């Protein structure tokens, strides 16, 4: 994938958080910034406007609350996508053959044995 290098100015606190995140995720600072920019670039105009307004008025505690709300939404969508992938790969024949709790337990052990 070809890309384009962008430059951004951030305050020291943000820079330190990006550095820490980069180390924790074993990704470059550029990869971290790219993911954040990708998300922000697809926000609809009203969301972008709200973000810009919040940038000027929200306190640290309010930003923490906002980040927790965003986290809940992201985790919700991650869970939905995981459920969909699992549902697409379920062996319906095996599922329909499970009649007792022992059948379910045995199938569970087989399915998770390689994890």
MODELLER restraints for C-alpha pairs under 7 A, 6 or more apart:
rsr = mdl.restraints
at = mdl.atoms
rsr.add(forms.Gaussian(group=physical.xy_distance, feature=features.Distance(at['CA:18:A'], at['CA:29:A']), mean=6.38, stdev=0.5))
rsr.add(forms.Gaussian(group=physical.xy_distance, feature=features.Distance(at['CA:19:A'], at['CA:29:A']), mean=6.43, stdev=0.5))
rsr.add(forms.Gaussian(group=physical.xy_distance, feature=features.Distance(at['CA:22:A'], at['CA:28:A']), mean=5.57, stdev=0.5))
rsr.add(forms.Gaussian(group=physical.xy_distance, feature=features.Distance(at['CA:22:A'], at['CA:29:A']), mean=5.51, stdev=0.5))
rsr.add(forms.Gaussian(group=physical.xy_distance, feature=features.Distance(at['CA:22:A'], at['CA:32:A']), mean=6.59, stdev=0.5))
rsr.add(forms.Gaussian(group=physical.xy_distance, feature=features.Distance(at['CA:98:A'], at['CA:104:A']), mean=5.91, stdev=0.5))
